[in-house]
Amino acid sequence: MPDKDVRVMGDMAVVTGRYTFYVGEKFSHCGTNTFNLVRTDAGWRIANAASTLEFQCERDLKK
């Protein structure tokens, strides 16, 4: 996720960003990843993850 939005609220954080997925050199799909994180004594841990799956992705394709 090259361009991501990170919001930290105490011991919780939300990270959201766009992604593109390729199989070899061929574009497959794109979407948005969202991760909810919790800070523990051992560091940040992913508590939940969700992704959208999109196929109309002209804005996200490699130039």
Steps between C-alpha positions, in 0.01 A plus 500: 500500500713789379249769598342421833303681765609417857294613799618422852263537795681397816561126483291455185579588138332478161703474178321537166637512147452401138667194348542344156553129444688350206555139396843526345476808277122467447264720702244299701311742728527790742324623811538644846666328796405595855685375807400552864797473734536476877816594690610224739804460725662315207421780249228567243284203401235470228160450663295502179547539125255566219540556126283606212534329161458723194563453128451857366835632616636742240608750769709232675676337204876535445590780263 
